[in-house]
């Protein structure tokens, strides 16, 4: 998502100087700055993001069919994990801070 906020400042605006007393003293010929309205424009990708969010909300958090298939494979002894897959999973958990060695 992209937000563009064009900023425009009057060219003839002069800054105020601070006196030694700590108060702000406006200079001669200073022009008051009018605050404009903020504006935000959403890019075309917003529609895509909204569609993806809608699709994601329809996907269940737990894919029960996948869980059942894995459970059956583990129970039958046919589920095989290579040493490389196991070490990658442990390394991933360690780097994510999910597994702590004590």
BAMAR-840070 format. One record per residue: x, y, z of N, C-alpha, C, O in turn; residue in three letters. Coordinates in nm, 2 decimals. Layout:
N
      nxx      nyy      nzz     caxx     cayy     cazz      cxx      cyy      czz      oxx      oyy      ozz   code
        X        Y        Z        X        Y        Z        X        Y        Z        X        Y        Z    Ala
...
***
This chain:
102
      nxx      nyy      nzz     caxx     cayy     cazz      cxx      cyy      czz      oxx      oyy      ozz   code
     0.08    -0.12     0.00     0.00     0.00     0.00     0.09     0.12     0.00     0.19     0.13     0.07    Unk
     0.05     0.22    -0.08     0.13     0.34    -0.09     0.05     0.46    -0.05    -0.07     0.47    -0.09    Unk
     0.10     0.55     0.03     0.04     0.67     0.07     0.12     0.79     0.02     0.24     0.80     0.05    Unk
     0.06     0.87    -0.06     0.12     0.99    -0.11     0.06     1.11    -0.05    -0.06     1.13    -0.05    Unk
     0.14     1.19     0.02     0.09     1.31     0.08     0.17     1.43     0.02     0.27     1.46     0.07    Unk
     0.12     1.50    -0.08     0.19     1.61    -0.14     0.19     1.72    -0.04     0.09     1.76     0.02    Unk
     0.31     1.78    -0.02     0.33     1.89     0.07     0.35     2.02    -0.01     0.44     2.02    -0.09    Unk
     0.28     2.12     0.03     0.30     2.24    -0.04     0.31     2.35     0.06     0.23     2.36     0.16    Unk
     0.42     2.43     0.05     0.44     2.54     0.14     0.44     2.67     0.06     0.50     2.67    -0.05    Unk
     0.38     2.78     0.11     0.39     2.90     0.04     0.53     2.95     0.03     0.61     2.93     0.13    Unk
     0.57     3.00    -0.08     0.71     3.04    -0.11     0.75     3.17    -0.03     0.86     3.19     0.00    Unk
     0.65     3.25     0.01     0.68     3.37     0.08     0.67     3.36     0.23     0.66     3.47     0.30    Unk
     0.67     3.25     0.29     0.66     3.23     0.43     0.80     3.25     0.49     0.90     3.19     0.45    Unk
     0.81     3.33     0.60     0.94     3.36     0.66     0.92     3.30     0.80     0.82     3.30     0.86    Unk
     1.03     3.24     0.85     1.03     3.18     0.99     1.04     3.29     1.09     1.07     3.40     1.07    Unk
     1.00     3.25     1.21     1.00     3.35     1.33     1.14     3.32     1.40     1.19     3.21     1.40    Unk
     1.19     3.43     1.46     1.31     3.42     1.53     1.28     3.42     1.68     1.18     3.49     1.72    Unk
     1.36     3.35     1.76     1.34     3.34     1.90     1.43     3.45     1.97     1.55     3.45     1.94    Unk
     1.37     3.53     2.05     1.45     3.63     2.12     1.52     3.57     2.24     1.49     3.45     2.27    Unk
     1.61     3.64     2.30     1.68     3.58     2.41     1.59     3.55     2.53     1.63     3.48     2.62    Unk
     1.48     3.61     2.53     1.39     3.58     2.65     1.32     3.45     2.63     1.25     3.40     2.72    Unk
     1.33     3.39     2.51     1.27     3.26     2.49     1.13     3.27     2.42     1.07     3.17     2.40    Unk
     1.09     3.39     2.39     0.96     3.41     2.33     0.98     3.42     2.18     1.09     3.45     2.13    Unk
     0.88     3.39     2.11     0.89     3.39     1.96     0.84     3.53     1.91     0.73     3.57     1.94    Unk
     0.93     3.60     1.84     0.89     3.73     1.79     0.88     3.72     1.64     0.98     3.69     1.57    Unk
     0.76     3.75     1.58     0.75     3.74     1.43     0.82     3.85     1.37     0.83     3.96     1.42    Unk
     0.88     3.82     1.25     0.95     3.92     1.17     0.85     4.01     1.10     0.73     3.97     1.09    Unk
     0.89     4.12     1.05     0.81     4.20     0.97     0.78     4.13     0.84     0.87     4.05     0.79    Unk
     0.67     4.15     0.78     0.63     4.09     0.65     0.61     3.94     0.66     0.62     3.87     0.55    Unk
     0.59     3.89     0.78     0.56     3.74     0.78     0.42     3.71     0.74     0.33     3.79     0.77    Unk
     0.40     3.60     0.68     0.27     3.56     0.63     0.23     3.44     0.71     0.31     3.34     0.72    Unk
     0.11     3.44     0.77     0.06     3.32     0.84     0.05     3.20     0.75     0.00     3.21     0.63    Unk
     0.08     3.09     0.80     0.07     2.96     0.72    -0.07     2.90     0.75    -0.11     2.88     0.86    Unk
    -0.14     2.87     0.64    -0.27     2.81     0.65    -0.25     2.66     0.65    -0.18     2.61     0.56    Unk
    -0.31     2.59     0.74    -0.30     2.44     0.73    -0.39     2.39     0.63    -0.51     2.42     0.63    Unk
    -0.34     2.31     0.54    -0.42     2.24     0.44    -0.49     2.12     0.49    -0.46     2.07     0.60    Unk
    -0.56     2.06     0.40    -0.63     1.93     0.43    -0.54     1.82     0.40    -0.47     1.82     0.30    Unk
    -0.53     1.72     0.49    -0.45     1.60     0.46    -0.52     1.52     0.36    -0.65     1.51     0.36    Unk
    -0.44     1.45     0.28    -0.50     1.37     0.17    -0.42     1.24     0.16    -0.30     1.24     0.15    Unk
    -0.49     1.13     0.15    -0.43     1.00     0.13    -0.49     0.93     0.01    -0.61     0.93    -0.01    Unk
    -0.40     0.87    -0.08    -0.45     0.80    -0.19    -0.40     0.66    -0.19    -0.28     0.64    -0.17    Unk
    -0.49     0.57    -0.20    -0.45     0.43    -0.20    -0.42     0.38    -0.34    -0.49     0.42    -0.44    Unk
    -0.32     0.30    -0.36    -0.28     0.26    -0.49    -0.38     0.15    -0.54    -0.46     0.10    -0.46    Unk
    -0.36     0.11    -0.66    -0.44     0.01    -0.72    -0.42    -0.12    -0.65    -0.51    -0.21    -0.65    Unk
    -0.31    -0.14    -0.59    -0.28    -0.27    -0.52    -0.37    -0.29    -0.40    -0.38    -0.40    -0.35    Unk
    -0.44    -0.19    -0.36    -0.53    -0.20    -0.24    -0.64    -0.31    -0.28    -0.67    -0.39    -0.19    Unk
    -0.69    -0.31    -0.40    -0.79    -0.41    -0.43    -0.73    -0.55    -0.42    -0.80    -0.64    -0.38    Unk
    -0.61    -0.56    -0.47    -0.54    -0.69    -0.46    -0.52    -0.74    -0.31    -0.55    -0.85    -0.28    Unk
    -0.48    -0.65    -0.23    -0.46    -0.68    -0.09    -0.60    -0.72    -0.03    -0.60    -0.81     0.05    Unk
    -0.70    -0.64    -0.06    -0.83    -0.68     0.00    -0.88    -0.82    -0.05    -0.94    -0.89     0.03    Unk
    -0.85    -0.85    -0.17    -0.89    -0.98    -0.23    -0.81    -1.09    -0.16    -0.87    -1.19    -0.12    Unk
    -0.68    -1.07    -0.14    -0.60    -1.17    -0.07    -0.64    -1.19     0.08    -0.65    -1.30     0.13    Unk
    -0.68    -1.08     0.14    -0.73    -1.09     0.28    -0.86    -1.17     0.28    -0.88    -1.25     0.37    Unk
    -0.95    -1.15     0.19    -1.07    -1.22     0.18    -1.05    -1.37     0.16    -1.11    -1.46     0.22    Unk
    -0.95    -1.40     0.07    -0.91    -1.54     0.04    -0.85    -1.61     0.17    -0.88    -1.72     0.20    Unk
    -0.77    -1.53     0.24    -0.70    -1.58     0.35    -0.80    -1.61     0.47    -0.79    -1.71     0.54    Unk
    -0.91    -1.53     0.48    -1.00    -1.55     0.58    -1.09    -1.68     0.56    -1.15    -1.73     0.65    Unk
    -1.09    -1.73     0.44    -1.16    -1.85     0.41    -1.08    -1.98     0.43    -1.13    -2.09     0.43    Unk
    -0.95    -1.96     0.45    -0.86    -2.08     0.47    -0.86    -2.11     0.62    -0.84    -2.02     0.71    Unk
    -0.89    -2.23     0.66    -0.90    -2.27     0.80    -0.76    -2.26     0.86    -0.66    -2.29     0.79    Unk
    -0.76    -2.23     0.99    -0.63    -2.22     1.06    -0.56    -2.36     1.07    -0.44    -2.37     1.05    Unk
    -0.64    -2.46     1.08    -0.59    -2.60     1.09    -0.64    -2.67     0.97    -0.76    -2.69     0.95    Unk
    -0.55    -2.72     0.88    -0.59    -2.80     0.77    -0.61    -2.95     0.82    -0.52    -3.03     0.82    Unk
    -0.73    -2.98     0.86    -0.76    -3.10     0.93    -0.72    -3.22     0.84    -0.68    -3.33     0.89    Unk
    -0.75    -3.21     0.71    -0.71    -3.32     0.62    -0.56    -3.35     0.62    -0.52    -3.47     0.61    Unk
    -0.48    -3.25     0.62    -0.34    -3.27     0.63    -0.29    -3.33     0.76    -0.21    -3.41     0.77    Unk
    -0.36    -3.28     0.87    -0.32    -3.33     1.00    -0.36    -3.48     1.01    -0.28    -3.56     1.07    Unk
    -0.48    -3.51     0.96    -0.52    -3.65     0.96    -0.43    -3.74     0.88    -0.39    -3.85     0.93    Unk
    -0.38    -3.70     0.76    -0.29    -3.77     0.68    -0.16    -3.80     0.75    -0.10    -3.91     0.75    Unk
    -0.10    -3.69     0.81     0.02    -3.70     0.89     0.01    -3.79     1.01     0.10    -3.87     1.04    Unk
    -0.10    -3.78     1.08    -0.13    -3.86     1.20    -0.13    -4.01     1.16    -0.07    -4.10     1.22    Unk
    -0.20    -4.04     1.05    -0.20    -4.18     1.00    -0.07    -4.23     0.96    -0.03    -4.35     0.98    Unk
     0.01    -4.14     0.89     0.15    -4.19     0.85     0.24    -4.21     0.97     0.31    -4.31     0.97    Unk
     0.23    -4.13     1.07     0.31    -4.15     1.19     0.26    -4.28     1.26     0.35    -4.36     1.30    Unk
     0.13    -4.30     1.28     0.08    -4.42     1.35     0.12    -4.55     1.27     0.14    -4.65     1.34    Unk
     0.12    -4.54     1.14     0.15    -4.66     1.07     0.30    -4.68     1.05     0.35    -4.79     1.01    Unk
     0.38    -4.58     1.09     0.53    -4.60     1.08     0.58    -4.56     0.94     0.70    -4.58     0.91    Unk
     0.50    -4.51     0.85     0.54    -4.48     0.72     0.59    -4.34     0.70     0.64    -4.30     0.60    Unk
     0.58    -4.26     0.80     0.63    -4.12     0.80     0.78    -4.11     0.82     0.82    -4.16     0.93    Unk
     0.85    -4.07     0.72     1.00    -4.07     0.73     1.05    -3.92     0.72     1.00    -3.84     0.63    Unk
     1.14    -3.89     0.81     1.20    -3.75     0.81     1.35    -3.77     0.79     1.41    -3.85     0.86    Unk
     1.41    -3.70     0.69     1.55    -3.72     0.67     1.63    -3.64     0.78     1.57    -3.55     0.85    Unk
     1.75    -3.68     0.80     1.83    -3.61     0.90     1.84    -3.46     0.86     1.84    -3.37     0.95    Unk
     1.85    -3.43     0.73     1.86    -3.29     0.69     1.74    -3.21     0.72     1.75    -3.10     0.77    Unk
     1.62    -3.27     0.70     1.49    -3.20     0.73     1.49    -3.18     0.88     1.44    -3.07     0.92    Unk
     1.53    -3.27     0.96     1.52    -3.26     1.11     1.61    -3.15     1.15     1.58    -3.06     1.24    Unk
     1.74    -3.15     1.10     1.83    -3.04     1.14     1.79    -2.90     1.10     1.81    -2.81     1.17    Unk
     1.73    -2.90     0.98     1.68    -2.77     0.93     1.57    -2.72     1.02     1.56    -2.60     1.05    Unk
     1.48    -2.80     1.06     1.37    -2.76     1.15     1.42    -2.72     1.28     1.37    -2.62     1.34    Unk
     1.51    -2.79     1.34     1.57    -2.75     1.47     1.64    -2.62     1.46     1.63    -2.53     1.54    Unk
     1.72    -2.60     1.35     1.79    -2.47     1.33     1.69    -2.36     1.31     1.71    -2.25     1.36    Unk
     1.58    -2.38     1.24     1.48    -2.28     1.22     1.42    -2.24     1.35     1.39    -2.12     1.38    Unk
     1.39    -2.34     1.44     1.33    -2.31     1.57     1.43    -2.23     1.66     1.38    -2.14     1.73    Unk
     1.55    -2.27     1.65     1.65    -2.20     1.73     1.67    -2.05     1.69     1.67    -1.96     1.77    Unk
     1.67    -2.03     1.56     1.69    -1.89     1.51     1.56    -1.81     1.53     1.57    -1.68     1.55    Unk
     1.45    -1.87     1.54     1.32    -1.80     1.57     1.30    -1.78     1.72     1.20    -1.71     1.75    Unk
     1.38    -1.84     1.80     1.37    -1.82     1.94     1.26    -1.90     2.00     1.22    -1.88     2.12    Unk
     1.21    -2.00     1.93     1.11    -2.09     1.98     1.16    -2.20     2.07     1.08    -2.25     2.15    Unk
     1.28    -2.24     2.05     1.33    -2.35     2.13     1.46    -2.30     2.20     1.55    -2.24     2.14    Unk
     1.46    -2.32     2.33     1.57    -2.28     2.41     1.64    -2.40     2.48     1.57    -2.48     2.54    Unk
     1.77    -2.40     2.46     1.84    -2.51     2.53     1.87    -2.47     2.67     1.91    -2.36     2.70    Unk
     1.85    -2.56     2.76     1.88    -2.53     2.90     1.98    -2.62     2.96     2.02    -2.61     3.08    Unk
***
